[in-house]
Amino acid sequence: MNSKVGQGDQDVKVERTAEDSSLLIACDNDGKKVVRKSFRVPVPHGLVTMNHDGLKHSVKDLSMYGIGLSVTSPDAFVIGSVLSDVQIVFPDRSFHVDVRIVHISPYEGETLICGMEIINTHDSGYIDWMTRVVSEIKSSVLSSVTKPS
C-alpha cells in the first residue's frame, strides 16, 4: 500500500536574515533557512536503523515524517536526492519508505546528522506505528526532564 506523507511535518523554507548563523553544512534551500514544523524525538543509540543499498545507518532522531541519521561525512548523501525503498528498522517491526535528503548539519560536537523527509510509505500501519512510538519516546523524554531531583 502506498500513501503520501509529509504534509504535516515537511520542512518549510523561510527567508534568511543577516543575523542568521545557520549551522547547515549542506542544504538545498536556495539561500533560505530550513525550519522544522514538528518535534523530533531522540532515539537511543542502536535502537532504530535505516538500511539502504546494503548499508546500515544509526537513526539519531525521528518524527512522524522524518528521520535524522548519524553520518561521518558531509558527502554521505546528496542533498535534494530521493532514496527509494529505504528500510527503517525497529527492534520488532520494520517499514519501507522513500525519503528526500534535506540537510547535513553539525550534531553534538564533531558528529554530523543527515535530515531526511519521508515522502512515501510502502507499508500499511506506518502512521499508527509511528504515532505510538513518537508519543512514547516524547513522553519518556519529557517525563525525565520534569522529574524533580
N, CA, C and O atoms as a MOPAC input file, in Angstrom:
PM7 MOZYME 1SCF
protein

 N      0.84700 1    -1.18000 1     0.00000 1
 C      0.00000 1     0.00000 1     0.00000 1
 C      0.88600 1     1.23500 1     0.00000 1
 O      1.78200 1     1.33700 1     0.83800 1
 N      0.67000 1     2.16100 1    -0.89600 1
 C      1.41600 1     3.41000 1    -0.94900 1
 C      0.55100 1     4.53900 1    -0.41100 1
 O     -0.63200 1     4.63700 1    -0.73800 1
 N      1.14800 1     5.38600 1     0.41400 1
 C      0.43100 1     6.56700 1     0.88400 1
 C      1.40900 1     7.72600 1     0.96300 1
 O      2.54000 1     7.57200 1     1.42600 1
 N      0.96900 1     8.86300 1     0.51300 1
 C      1.81200 1    10.06300 1     0.55100 1
 C      1.80000 1    10.62700 1     1.96400 1
 O      0.75400 1    10.68700 1     2.61000 1
 N      2.97300 1    11.04000 1     2.43800 1
 C      3.08300 1    11.66500 1     3.74800 1
 C      3.94700 1    12.90200 1     3.62300 1
 O      4.56100 1    13.14000 1     2.58300 1
 N      3.99200 1    13.68200 1     4.68100 1
 C      4.89000 1    14.82500 1     4.69500 1
 C      4.18900 1    16.16800 1     4.79400 1
 O      4.84400 1    17.18000 1     5.04100 1
 N      2.89600 1    16.20600 1     4.61200 1
 C      2.20900 1    17.48400 1     4.63700 1
 C      2.26000 1    18.13800 1     6.00300 1
 O      2.41400 1    19.35700 1     6.08200 1
 N      2.13400 1    17.36700 1     7.09800 1
 C      2.10600 1    17.95700 1     8.42300 1
 C      3.47700 1    18.19100 1     9.03000 1
 O      3.56700 1    18.86500 1    10.05600 1
 N      4.55000 1    17.66800 1     8.44500 1
 C      5.85800 1    17.73700 1     9.07900 1
 C      6.95600 1    18.09200 1     8.09900 1
 O      8.13700 1    17.94400 1     8.41500 1
 N      6.59500 1    18.55100 1     6.93100 1
 C      7.64800 1    18.84400 1     5.96400 1
 C      8.40600 1    20.09300 1     6.36300 1
 O      7.86100 1    20.97600 1     7.02400 1
 N      9.65700 1    20.16400 1     5.96100 1
 C     10.47200 1    21.32100 1     6.26000 1
 C      9.98100 1    22.48600 1     5.40400 1
 O      9.65900 1    22.30700 1     4.22900 1
 N      9.92500 1    23.67300 1     5.99300 1
 C      9.41100 1    24.85600 1     5.33200 1
 C     10.57200 1    25.81800 1     5.11800 1
 O     11.45300 1    25.93500 1     5.97000 1
 N     10.57200 1    26.50600 1     3.98200 1
 C     11.62600 1    27.45600 1     3.68100 1
 C     11.18100 1    28.86100 1     4.07000 1
 O     10.07200 1    29.28400 1     3.74500 1
 N     12.06400 1    29.58300 1     4.77500 1
 C     11.79700 1    30.97400 1     5.13200 1
 C     13.00900 1    31.80800 1     4.77100 1
 O     14.10900 1    31.28200 1     4.60200 1
 N     12.80300 1    33.10800 1     4.65400 1
 C     13.90300 1    33.99000 1     4.27800 1
 C     14.97000 1    34.02500 1     5.36900 1
 O     14.64500 1    34.04400 1     6.55600 1
 N     16.22700 1    34.03400 1     4.97600 1
 C     17.35700 1    34.12100 1     5.89000 1
 C     17.64600 1    35.58500 1     6.18300 1
 O     17.64300 1    36.41200 1     5.27100 1
 N     17.89700 1    35.91700 1     7.44900 1
 C     18.23000 1    37.28600 1     7.82400 1
 C     19.73600 1    37.42500 1     7.96300 1
 O     20.45300 1    36.42400 1     7.99000 1
 N     20.21600 1    38.64600 1     8.05200 1
 C     21.65300 1    38.90000 1     8.18200 1
 C     22.18700 1    38.33200 1     9.49500 1
 O     23.34800 1    37.92800 1     9.55800 1
 N     21.35600 1    38.29500 1    10.55000 1
 C     21.80200 1    37.77800 1    11.84100 1
 C     21.79800 1    36.25300 1    11.89500 1
 O     22.39000 1    35.67400 1    12.80600 1
 N     21.15600 1    35.60200 1    10.96000 1
 C     21.03200 1    34.15100 1    10.97500 1
 C     22.39300 1    33.50000 1    10.77700 1
 O     23.09000 1    33.78400 1     9.80300 1
 N     22.76600 1    32.63100 1    11.69800 1
 C     24.02000 1    31.89700 1    11.56200 1
 C     23.69900 1    30.41700 1    11.43700 1
 O     24.08200 1    29.61900 1    12.29300 1
 N     23.01400 1    30.06000 1    10.39700 1
 C     22.60200 1    28.68200 1    10.17100 1
 C     23.79600 1    27.74500 1    10.23000 1
 O     24.85000 1    28.03000 1     9.66100 1
 N     23.62600 1    26.63500 1    10.91600 1
 C     24.69800 1    25.66300 1    11.05900 1
 C     24.67600 1    24.59100 1     9.97700 1
 O     25.46900 1    23.65100 1    10.02100 1
 N     23.78500 1    24.72100 1     9.01700 1
 C     23.71600 1    23.70800 1     7.98400 1
 C     25.00900 1    23.67800 1     7.18600 1
 O     25.50000 1    24.71700 1     6.74300 1
 N     25.55300 1    22.49300 1     7.00700 1
 C     26.74600 1    22.32100 1     6.18700 1
 C     26.33500 1    22.22300 1     4.72800 1
 O     26.94700 1    22.83700 1     3.85400 1
 N     25.30900 1    21.45700 1     4.47900 1
 C     24.82900 1    21.27800 1     3.11300 1
 C     23.31300 1    21.22900 1     3.14600 1
 O     22.72100 1    20.45700 1     3.90100 1
 N     22.69500 1    22.05100 1     2.32600 1
 C     21.24000 1    22.07800 1     2.28700 1
 C     20.79200 1    22.67900 1     0.96800 1
 O     21.28000 1    23.73700 1     0.57000 1
 N     19.88400 1    22.02600 1     0.29800 1
 C     19.35100 1    22.50700 1    -0.96700 1
 C     18.18500 1    23.43500 1    -0.66500 1
 O     17.02300 1    23.06300 1    -0.82400 1
 N     18.51600 1    24.67300 1    -0.21800 1
 C     17.44500 1    25.56200 1     0.20900 1
 C     17.49500 1    26.94200 1    -0.42600 1
 O     16.80700 1    27.85500 1     0.03100 1
 N     18.29200 1    27.10900 1    -1.46400 1
 C     18.32300 1    28.35500 1    -2.22400 1
 C     18.43400 1    29.59500 1    -1.33500 1
 O     17.69900 1    30.56100 1    -1.53700 1
 N     19.34800 1    29.58200 1    -0.34900 1
 C     19.56300 1    30.75300 1     0.48100 1
 C     18.50900 1    30.97700 1     1.53800 1
 O     18.41000 1    32.08100 1     2.07300 1
 N     17.71800 1    29.97300 1     1.85700 1
 C     16.67400 1    30.10200 1     2.86200 1
 C     16.95700 1    29.14400 1     4.01200 1
 O     17.56100 1    28.08900 1     3.81800 1
 N     16.52500 1    29.51300 1     5.18900 1
 C     16.70900 1    28.68800 1     6.36900 1
 C     15.64600 1    27.59000 1     6.40400 1
 O     14.49200 1    27.83500 1     6.05300 1
 N     16.02600 1    26.38200 1     6.82300 1
 C     15.08200 1    25.27900 1     6.97400 1
 C     14.51700 1    25.31800 1     8.38500 1
 O     15.26900 1    25.34300 1     9.36000 1
 N     13.19800 1    25.32500 1     8.49400 1
 C     12.53500 1    25.38400 1     9.78600 1
 C     11.65000 1    24.14900 1     9.93200 1
 O     10.83700 1    23.85500 1     9.05600 1
 N     11.81000 1    23.43300 1    11.03500 1
 C     11.04200 1    22.22200 1    11.27600 1
 C      9.68500 1    22.57600 1    11.88100 1
 O      9.59700 1    23.46700 1    12.72500 1
 N      8.63300 1    21.88600 1    11.45600 1
 C      7.28600 1    22.15400 1    11.93800 1
 C      6.86800 1    21.21600 1    13.06300 1
 O      5.79900 1    21.41300 1    13.64100 1
 N      7.67000 1    20.20200 1    13.39900 1
 C      7.25200 1    19.28200 1    14.45200 1
 C      8.43300 1    18.87700 1    15.31800 1
 O      9.59100 1    19.13600 1    14.99100 1
 N      8.11000 1    18.24400 1    16.41500 1
 C      9.08500 1    17.80200 1    17.38900 1
 C      9.69900 1    16.48100 1    16.95000 1
 O      8.97600 1    15.52600 1    16.66500 1
 N     11.02200 1    16.42000 1    16.89300 1
 C     11.69500 1    15.14300 1    16.64700 1
 C     12.15100 1    14.58900 1    17.97600 1
 O     12.65300 1    15.32400 1    18.82600 1
 N     11.97700 1    13.29800 1    18.15600 1
 C     12.37000 1    12.66900 1    19.41100 1
 C     13.72800 1    11.99300 1    19.24700 1
 O     14.00300 1    11.39000 1    18.21000 1
 N     14.57800 1    12.09200 1    20.27300 1
 C     15.86000 1    11.40200 1    20.21400 1
 C     15.64200 1     9.90000 1    20.34000 1
 O     14.72900 1     9.44900 1    21.03200 1
 N     16.48900 1     9.13400 1    19.66400 1
 C     16.37500 1     7.67900 1    19.68100 1
 C     17.63200 1     7.11000 1    20.34700 1
 O     18.74300 1     7.47800 1    19.96500 1
 N     17.48000 1     6.21800 1    21.33800 1
 C     18.66100 1     5.60800 1    21.94800 1
 C     19.53000 1     4.92800 1    20.88000 1
 O     19.01600 1     4.29400 1    19.95800 1
 N     20.85600 1     5.07300 1    21.02100 1
 C     21.79300 1     4.53800 1    20.03200 1
 C     21.54700 1     3.04900 1    19.77400 1
 O     21.47300 1     2.24500 1    20.70400 1
 N     21.42400 1     2.70700 1    18.51100 1
 C     21.27000 1     1.31300 1    18.10500 1
 C     19.85200 1     0.78300 1    18.12300 1
 O     19.60500 1    -0.32600 1    17.64900 1
 N     18.90700 1     1.55200 1    18.66400 1
 C     17.53000 1     1.07600 1    18.75100 1
 C     16.85200 1     1.02600 1    17.38700 1
 O     16.12400 1     0.08100 1    17.08600 1
 N     17.09500 1     2.05500 1    16.55500 1
 C     16.47300 1     2.14000 1    15.23200 1
 C     17.57800 1     2.35600 1    14.20200 1
 O     18.50400 1     3.13500 1    14.42500 1
 N     17.46900 1     1.65800 1    13.07300 1
 C     18.43400 1     1.84900 1    11.98900 1
 C     17.70000 1     2.12100 1    10.69100 1
 O     16.51500 1     1.82100 1    10.54600 1
 N     18.43400 1     2.69700 1     9.75300 1
 C     17.92700 1     2.88400 1     8.40400 1
 C     18.85600 1     2.11000 1     7.48300 1
 O     20.07000 1     2.31500 1     7.50200 1
 N     18.29000 1     1.22800 1     6.68500 1
 C     19.07600 1     0.41900 1     5.76200 1
 C     18.78000 1     0.84800 1     4.33000 1
 O     17.62600 1     1.01200 1     3.93600 1
 N     19.87400 1     1.02800 1     3.54700 1
 C     19.72000 1     1.38500 1     2.14100 1
 C     20.97700 1     0.97200 1     1.39800 1
 O     22.08900 1     1.23600 1     1.85700 1
 N     20.80800 1     0.33200 1     0.26300 1
 C     21.93600 1    -0.09600 1    -0.57300 1
 C     22.95900 1    -0.92100 1     0.20600 1
 O     24.16300 1    -0.76400 1     0.00200 1
 N     22.49400 1    -1.79200 1     1.09100 1
 C     23.38100 1    -2.66300 1     1.84100 1
 C     24.09500 1    -1.99500 1     3.00400 1
 O     24.90000 1    -2.64000 1     3.67600 1
 N     23.82200 1    -0.71400 1     3.26300 1
 C     24.44700 1    -0.00200 1     4.37800 1
 C     23.43000 1     0.23100 1     5.48600 1
 O     22.25300 1     0.48300 1     5.22800 1
 N     23.90600 1     0.14100 1     6.72700 1
 C     23.05800 1     0.36000 1     7.89600 1
 C     23.52500 1     1.64000 1     8.58700 1
 O     24.70500 1     1.79000 1     8.90600 1
 N     22.57900 1     2.56600 1     8.81600 1
 C     22.87800 1     3.84000 1     9.47300 1
 C     22.08700 1     3.92700 1    10.77000 1
 O     20.92800 1     3.51600 1    10.82600 1
 N     22.70900 1     4.45700 1    11.80000 1
 C     22.04800 1     4.63500 1    13.08200 1
 C     21.11900 1     5.85000 1    13.02300 1
 O     21.53600 1     6.93400 1    12.61500 1
 N     19.86800 1     5.66700 1    13.43100 1
 C     18.90800 1     6.76800 1    13.49000 1
 C     19.11300 1     7.49900 1    14.80900 1
 O     19.05000 1     6.89200 1    15.87700 1
 N     19.36000 1     8.81900 1    14.73300 1
 C     19.58800 1     9.64500 1    15.92000 1
 C     18.29500 1    10.21900 1    16.46200 1
 O     18.11300 1    10.32100 1    17.67500 1
 N     17.37900 1    10.60000 1    15.54600 1
 C     16.09000 1    11.12400 1    15.96900 1
 C     15.06900 1    10.85200 1    14.88700 1
 O     15.41400 1    10.57200 1    13.73900 1
 N     13.80300 1    10.94000 1    15.27300 1
 C     12.73900 1    10.70400 1    14.29100 1
 C     11.49000 1    11.46300 1    14.66300 1
 O     11.29300 1    11.87200 1    15.80800 1
 N     10.65700 1    11.63900 1    13.66600 1
 C      9.34100 1    12.23700 1    13.85400 1
 C      8.38700 1    11.43800 1    12.96100 1
 O      8.78100 1    10.45300 1    12.33700 1
 N      7.16300 1    11.87000 1    12.91400 1
 C      6.18100 1    11.15900 1    12.07800 1
 C      6.62400 1    11.08900 1    10.62600 1
 O      6.38600 1    10.08600 1     9.95300 1
 N      7.26000 1    12.13200 1    10.14200 1
 C      7.54800 1    12.20400 1     8.71500 1
 C      9.00400 1    12.50800 1     8.39800 1
 O      9.31600 1    13.04200 1     7.33300 1
 N      9.88900 1    12.17000 1     9.31900 1
 C     11.29200 1    12.41200 1     9.05000 1
 C     12.19600 1    11.65800 1     9.98900 1
 O     11.78400 1    11.23500 1    11.07000 1
 N     13.45700 1    11.49100 1     9.55800 1
 C     14.45800 1    10.84800 1    10.40000 1
 C     15.76300 1    11.62800 1    10.29200 1
 O     16.03700 1    12.28700 1     9.28900 1
 N     16.55000 1    11.53400 1    11.34100 1
 C     17.88300 1    12.09800 1    11.35100 1
 C     18.88000 1    10.97700 1    11.54900 1
 O     18.76200 1    10.20500 1    12.50100 1
 N     19.86300 1    10.87500 1    10.66100 1
 C     20.86300 1     9.81500 1    10.71800 1
 C     22.21000 1    10.35500 1    11.12200 1
 O     22.55700 1    11.48800 1    10.79000 1
 N     22.96200 1     9.56100 1    11.82900 1
 C     24.35400 1     9.87800 1    12.10400 1
 C     25.15000 1     9.56500 1    10.83500 1
 O     25.06100 1     8.46100 1    10.29800 1
 N     25.93000 1    10.54300 1    10.36100 1
 C     26.77300 1    10.33600 1     9.18100 1
 C     28.19500 1    10.78700 1     9.49900 1
 O     28.41300 1    11.58400 1    10.41200 1
 N     29.16100 1    10.26800 1     8.73700 1
 C     30.57100 1    10.57700 1     9.00000 1
 C     31.13600 1    11.63400 1     8.07100 1
 O     32.23600 1    12.13600 1     8.30400 1
 N     30.40000 1    11.98200 1     7.01700 1
 C     30.91600 1    12.93100 1     6.03900 1
 C     29.78400 1    13.78500 1     5.48200 1
 O     28.65700 1    13.30700 1     5.34900 1
 N     30.07400 1    15.06100 1     5.15200 1
 C     29.05200 1    15.89000 1     4.50800 1
 C     28.68800 1    15.37700 1     3.11900 1
 O     27.68800 1    15.80100 1     2.54100 1
 N     29.49300 1    14.47200 1     2.58600 1
 C     29.22400 1    13.89000 1     1.27000 1
 C     28.53300 1    12.53300 1     1.35400 1
 O     28.44300 1    11.82700 1     0.34900 1
 N     28.04300 1    12.15500 1     2.53800 1
 C     27.42800 1    10.84100 1     2.72100 1
 C     26.18700 1    10.66300 1     1.84600 1
 O     25.91400 1     9.56000 1     1.37200 1
 N     25.44000 1    11.74000 1     1.63200 1
 C     24.24400 1    11.71500 1     0.80800 1
 C     24.21300 1    12.98000 1    -0.03400 1
 O     24.87900 1    13.96300 1     0.29000 1
 N     23.44100 1    12.95700 1    -1.11100 1
 C     23.30900 1    14.11100 1    -2.00000 1
 C     22.03700 1    14.86600 1    -1.61000 1
 O     20.93100 1    14.33100 1    -1.69200 1
 N     22.21700 1    16.11600 1    -1.18600 1
 C     21.09500 1    16.94700 1    -0.76600 1
 C     20.10400 1    17.10000 1    -1.92700 1
 O     20.49000 1    17.38600 1    -3.06000 1
 N     18.82600 1    16.90400 1    -1.61600 1
 C     17.77700 1    17.02500 1    -2.62400 1
 C     17.44000 1    15.71500 1    -3.32000 1
 O     16.40700 1    15.61100 1    -3.98100 1
 N     18.30200 1    14.71700 1    -3.17900 1
 C     18.03000 1    13.44500 1    -3.85700 1
 C     16.96000 1    12.65500 1    -3.10500 1
 O     16.70800 1    12.88000 1    -1.92200 1
 N     16.34100 1    11.72600 1    -3.82800 1
 C     15.32800 1    10.85000 1    -3.25700 1
 C     15.88300 1     9.43100 1    -3.23400 1
 O     16.38700 1     8.93300 1    -4.24000 1
 N     15.78400 1     8.78500 1    -2.06900 1
 C     16.18600 1     7.39100 1    -1.92900 1
 C     14.92300 1     6.55100 1    -1.87800 1
 O     14.05200 1     6.77300 1    -1.03700 1
 N     14.82700 1     5.58600 1    -2.78100 1
 C     13.64800 1     4.72200 1    -2.83300 1
 C     13.89900 1     3.43000 1    -2.06700 1
 O     15.03100 1     2.95500 1    -1.97500 1
 N     12.83700 1     2.87700 1    -1.52700 1
 C     12.83800 1     1.59600 1    -0.83300 1
 C     13.87400 1     1.52600 1     0.28200 1
 O     14.65600 1     0.57900 1     0.36900 1
 N     13.86300 1     2.54000 1     1.12600 1
 C     14.67900 1     2.59000 1     2.33200 1
 C     13.93400 1     1.80600 1     3.40300 1
 O     12.70500 1     1.84700 1     3.45700 1
 N     14.66200 1     1.09300 1     4.25300 1
 C     14.02600 1     0.33500 1     5.32300 1
 C     14.37200 1     0.96700 1     6.66500 1
 O     15.54400 1     1.11500 1     7.00900 1
 N     13.33200 1     1.34000 1     7.42500 1
 C     13.51300 1     1.82000 1     8.79400 1
 C     13.22600 1     0.62000 1     9.69100 1
 O     12.13400 1     0.05200 1     9.65900 1
 N     14.22900 1     0.24200 1    10.49600 1
 C     14.14400 1    -0.99200 1    11.28200 1
 C     14.09100 1    -0.68100 1    12.77400 1
 O     15.00900 1    -0.07900 1    13.33200 1
 N     12.99300 1    -1.10600 1    13.41200 1
 C     12.81500 1    -1.05400 1    14.85100 1
 C     13.09100 1    -2.46000 1    15.39300 1
 O     13.17700 1    -3.40200 1    14.60600 1
 N     13.23200 1    -2.63000 1    16.71000 1
 C     13.50500 1    -3.96800 1    17.24100 1
 C     12.44600 1    -5.00800 1    16.87800 1
 O     12.76900 1    -6.18500 1    16.71200 1
 N     11.18800 1    -4.58800 1    16.75200 1
 C     10.13000 1    -5.56600 1    16.49500 1
 C      9.28200 1    -5.27600 1    15.25500 1
 O      8.22400 1    -5.87800 1    15.07200 1
 N      9.74900 1    -4.34700 1    14.39800 1
 C      8.98200 1    -4.02700 1    13.19300 1
 C      9.86300 1    -3.24100 1    12.24200 1
 O     10.78700 1    -2.55300 1    12.67500 1
 N      9.58700 1    -3.33600 1    10.96500 1
 C     10.31300 1    -2.51100 1    10.00200 1
 C      9.34400 1    -1.99900 1     8.94100 1
 O      8.28000 1    -2.57500 1     8.71200 1
 N      9.74500 1    -0.89700 1     8.30000 1
 C      8.91500 1    -0.25500 1     7.28800 1
 C      9.76700 1     0.13200 1     6.09400 1
 O     10.93000 1     0.50500 1     6.24100 1
 N      9.18100 1     0.04000 1     4.91500 1
 C      9.83600 1     0.50100 1     3.68700 1
 C      9.24900 1     1.85000 1     3.32100 1
 O      8.03100 1     2.01700 1     3.25200 1
 N     10.14100 1     2.82000 1     3.08600 1
 C      9.73400 1     4.18900 1     2.77600 1
 C     10.63400 1     4.75700 1     1.69300 1
 O     11.68200 1     4.18900 1     1.38600 1
 N     10.22600 1     5.87000 1     1.11800 1
 C     11.06800 1     6.66600 1     0.23100 1
 C     11.34700 1     7.96600 1     0.98200 1
 O     10.45600 1     8.51200 1     1.63400 1
 N     12.59000 1     8.46400 1     0.89100 1
 C     12.96700 1     9.67600 1     1.61000 1
 C     13.64100 1    10.66600 1     0.68700 1
 O     14.23400 1    10.29200 1    -0.32500 1
 N     13.54100 1    11.94900 1     1.05200 1
 C     14.24800 1    13.02400 1     0.36100 1
 C     15.28600 1    13.57600 1     1.32400 1
 O     14.97000 1    13.87900 1     2.47500 1
 N     16.53000 1    13.70700 1     0.85700 1
 C     17.61300 1    14.22500 1     1.68700 1
 C     17.44900 1    15.74700 1     1.79500 1
 O     17.45300 1    16.44600 1     0.78200 1
 N     17.30500 1    16.25400 1     3.02300 1
 C     17.03500 1    17.67200 1     3.24800 1
 C     18.29700 1    18.44200 1     3.63400 1
 O     18.54700 1    19.52300 1     3.10000 1
 N     19.08700 1    17.90100 1     4.54800 1
 C     20.27500 1    18.63200 1     5.01100 1
 C     21.29100 1    17.69100 1     5.64200 1
 O     20.97900 1    16.55200 1     5.98900 1
 N     22.51400 1    18.19300 1     5.78300 1
 C     23.55300 1    17.57000 1     6.60600 1
 C     24.09800 1    18.68100 1     7.48100 1
 O     24.53400 1    19.71700 1     6.97900 1
 N     24.07400 1    18.46600 1     8.80600 1
 C     24.38600 1    19.52500 1     9.76500 1
 C     25.26900 1    18.99900 1    10.89400 1
 O     25.33100 1    17.79200 1    11.12700 1
 N     25.96100 1    19.91900 1    11.60500 1
 C     26.70900 1    19.51000 1    12.80200 1
 C     25.73500 1    18.97700 1    13.85500 1
 O     24.59000 1    19.42200 1    13.94000 1
 N     26.20100 1    18.02800 1    14.64700 1
 C     25.35000 1    17.42900 1    15.66900 1
 C     26.22100 1    17.02400 1    16.84200 1
 O     27.15000 1    16.23300 1    16.67200 1
 N     25.94700 1    17.54000 1    18.01400 1
 C     26.65800 1    17.17300 1    19.24400 1
 C     28.16300 1    17.10500 1    19.05300 1
 O     28.74300 1    16.02100 1    18.99100 1
 N     28.77500 1    18.24000 1    18.96400 1
 C     30.23000 1    18.28100 1    18.84400 1
 C     30.69400 1    18.13500 1    17.41800 1
 O     30.33400 1    18.93300 1    16.55200 1
 N     31.50000 1    17.11000 1    17.17100 1
 C     32.09900 1    16.95100 1    15.85300 1
 C     31.37500 1    15.94400 1    14.95900 1
 O     31.86100 1    15.62500 1    13.87400 1
 N     30.23000 1    15.44400 1    15.39700 1
 C     29.48800 1    14.49500 1    14.56600 1
 C     28.54000 1    15.25000 1    13.63400 1
 O     28.30700 1    16.44800 1    13.79400 1
 N     28.00500 1    14.52800 1    12.66700 1
 C     27.08000 1    15.10700 1    11.68700 1
 C     25.76300 1    14.34800 1    11.70600 1
 O     25.70600 1    13.16500 1    12.04200 1
 N     24.70700 1    15.06000 1    11.33600 1
 C     23.40000 1    14.42300 1    11.19900 1
 C     22.85400 1    14.76000 1     9.81700 1
 O     23.00200 1    15.88000 1     9.32900 1
 N     22.22200 1    13.77300 1     9.20200 1
 C     21.59800 1    13.94700 1     7.89800 1
 C     20.08600 1    13.88000 1     8.09800 1
 O     19.55600 1    12.85800 1     8.53500 1
 N     19.39100 1    14.97800 1     7.77600 1
 C     17.94000 1    15.03900 1     7.91200 1
 C     17.26200 1    14.56100 1     6.64500 1
 O     17.59200 1    15.00400 1     5.54500 1
 N     16.30900 1    13.65200 1     6.80600 1
 C     15.57800 1    13.07600 1     5.67900 1
 C     14.08300 1    13.20500 1     5.90700 1
 O     13.58000 1    12.92400 1     6.99500 1
 N     13.38700 1    13.63000 1     4.87600 1
 C     11.93000 1    13.73500 1     4.91700 1
 C     11.33600 1    12.47900 1     4.28900 1
 O     11.70000 1    12.10700 1     3.17300 1
 N     10.43100 1    11.83300 1     4.99700 1
 C      9.75400 1    10.65700 1     4.44900 1
 C      8.66300 1    11.15600 1     3.51300 1
 O      7.74400 1    11.86200 1     3.92900 1
 N      8.77900 1    10.77700 1     2.23700 1
 C      7.83600 1    11.28400 1     1.24200 1
 C      6.83400 1    10.24100 1     0.78600 1
 O      5.84100 1    10.58000 1     0.14200 1
 N      7.07700 1     8.97100 1     1.10900 1
 C      6.16200 1     7.91300 1     0.69600 1
 C      6.37100 1     6.71000 1     1.59300 1
 O      7.50800 1     6.37300 1     1.92600 1
 N      5.28700 1     6.05700 1     1.98900 1
 C      5.39000 1     4.81000 1     2.75100 1
 C      4.85400 1     3.67200 1     1.89600 1
 O      3.94100 1     3.85800 1     1.09200 1
 N      5.43300 1     2.49400 1     2.08300 1
 C      5.01400 1     1.32300 1     1.31800 1
 C      4.29500 1     0.29000 1     2.17800 1
 O      3.83400 1    -0.73100 1     1.66800 1
 N      4.19700 1     0.54600 1     3.46300 1
 C      3.60000 1    -0.42100 1     4.38500 1
 C      2.40000 1     0.18000 1     5.09400 1
 O      2.45300 1     1.30700 1     5.58600 1
 N      1.30800 1    -0.59000 1     5.14100 1
 C      0.15400 1    -0.12600 1     5.90800 1
 C      0.52600 1    -0.17700 1     7.39100 1
 O      1.35500 1    -0.99100 1     7.79700 1
 N     -0.06000 1     0.65800 1     8.16400 1
 C      0.20300 1     0.68700 1     9.59000 1
 C      1.33000 1     1.61000 1     9.99700 1
 O      1.57700 1     1.78800 1    11.19000 1
 N      2.02800 1     2.21200 1     9.02200 1
 C      3.16100 1     3.07800 1     9.35500 1
 C      2.74700 1     4.25500 1    10.23300 1
 O      3.38100 1     4.52200 1    11.25400 1
 N      1.69000 1     4.95700 1     9.84300 1
 C      1.25900 1     6.14800 1    10.58800 1
 C      0.87300 1     5.78500 1    12.01500 1
 O      1.29300 1     6.46200 1    12.95300 1
 N      0.08700 1     4.73800 1    12.19800 1
 C     -0.31400 1     4.32400 1    13.54300 1
 C      0.89900 1     3.93000 1    14.38500 1
 O      1.00200 1     4.31300 1    15.55000 1
 N      1.81200 1     3.16800 1    13.79400 1
 C      3.01500 1     2.72100 1    14.49700 1
 C      3.85600 1     3.92200 1    14.93600 1
 O      4.25200 1     4.01800 1    16.09700 1
 N      4.12400 1     4.83300 1    14.00200 1
 C      4.96800 1     5.98000 1    14.30400 1
 C      4.30000 1     6.92900 1    15.29900 1
 O      4.98000 1     7.52600 1    16.13200 1
 N      2.99100 1     7.07100 1    15.22100 1
 C      2.27800 1     7.90100 1    16.19200 1
 C      2.52400 1     7.37100 1    17.59700 1
 O      2.80500 1     8.14100 1    18.51600 1
 N      2.41900 1     6.07300 1    17.76000 1
 C      2.62100 1     5.45000 1    19.07000 1
 C      4.07500 1     5.57100 1    19.52600 1
 O      4.33200 1     5.95300 1    20.66700 1
 N      5.02300 1     5.25300 1    18.65300 1
 C      6.44200 1     5.28400 1    19.00500 1
 C      6.88600 1     6.69700 1    19.36700 1
 O      7.53200 1     6.89600 1    20.39600 1
 N      6.54900 1     7.67500 1    18.53700 1
 C      6.93700 1     9.05900 1    18.80700 1
 C      6.31900 1     9.53300 1    20.12100 1
 O      6.98500 1    10.20000 1    20.91300 1
 N      5.06600 1     9.19700 1    20.35400 1
 C      4.39200 1     9.59300 1    21.58900 1
 C      5.06900 1     8.96800 1    22.80900 1
 O      5.27800 1     9.64800 1    23.81300 1
 N      5.41400 1     7.68100 1    22.73100 1
 C      6.06600 1     7.00700 1    23.85300 1
 C      7.44200 1     7.60200 1    24.14200 1
 O      7.78100 1     7.83800 1    25.30200 1
 N      8.23300 1     7.84700 1    23.10400 1
 C      9.56900 1     8.40700 1    23.31800 1
 C      9.45600 1     9.84500 1    23.82800 1
 O     10.18800 1    10.24200 1    24.73500 1
 N      8.55600 1    10.61200 1    23.25600 1
 C      8.36300 1    12.00300 1    23.68600 1
 C      7.95600 1    12.04800 1    25.15800 1
 O      8.48700 1    12.85600 1    25.92100 1
 N      7.02000 1    11.19000 1    25.56400 1
 C      6.58900 1    11.14100 1    26.96400 1
 C      7.74300 1    10.76800 1    27.87500 1
 O      7.90000 1    11.34500 1    28.95200 1
 N      8.54900 1     9.80900 1    27.45200 1
 C      9.70100 1     9.37100 1    28.23600 1
 C     10.71300 1    10.50200 1    28.39600 1
 O     11.21800 1    10.73700 1    29.49400 1
 N     11.00700 1    11.20100 1    27.29800 1
 C     11.96400 1    12.30600 1    27.33600 1
 C     11.44000 1    13.42900 1    28.21600 1
 O     12.16900 1    13.94900 1    29.06100 1
 N     10.18100 1    13.80700 1    28.02400 1
 C      9.62300 1    14.91900 1    28.79100 1
 C      9.46700 1    14.57800 1    30.26500 1
 O      9.64900 1    15.45200 1    31.11200 1
 N      9.13500 1    13.33300 1    30.59700 1
 C      8.99100 1    12.96700 1    31.99700 1
 C     10.34400 1    12.94500 1    32.70500 1
 O     10.41700 1    13.25300 1    33.89500 1
 N     11.41600 1    12.58700 1    31.99600 1
 C     12.74200 1    12.59200 1    32.61900 1
 C     13.23200 1    14.01500 1    32.83500 1
 O     14.01700 1    14.26400 1    33.75000 1
 N     12.78500 1    14.94900 1    32.01200 1
 C     13.18100 1    16.35800 1    32.14300 1
 C     12.42500 1    17.01300 1    33.30000 1
 O     12.98000 1    17.87100 1    33.98700 1
 N     11.17300 1    16.62400 1    33.52500 1
 C     10.35000 1    17.29600 1    34.53100 1
 C     10.41600 1    16.64700 1    35.90100 1
 O      9.82900 1    17.17600 1    36.84500 1
 N     11.11400 1    15.51200 1    36.05200 1
 C     11.21700 1    14.86200 1    37.35900 1
 C     12.07100 1    15.72000 1    38.27700 1
 O     13.14500 1    16.17900 1    37.88600 1
 N     11.58500 1    15.94100 1    39.52500 1
 C     12.39400 1    16.72100 1    40.47400 1
 C     13.63200 1    15.93700 1    40.88300 1
 O     13.60300 1    14.70900 1    40.96100 1
 N     14.71300 1    16.65200 1    41.14000 1
 C     15.94800 1    15.96500 1    41.53000 1
 C     16.16900 1    15.98500 1    43.01100 1
 O     17.16600 1    15.44700 1    43.49400 1

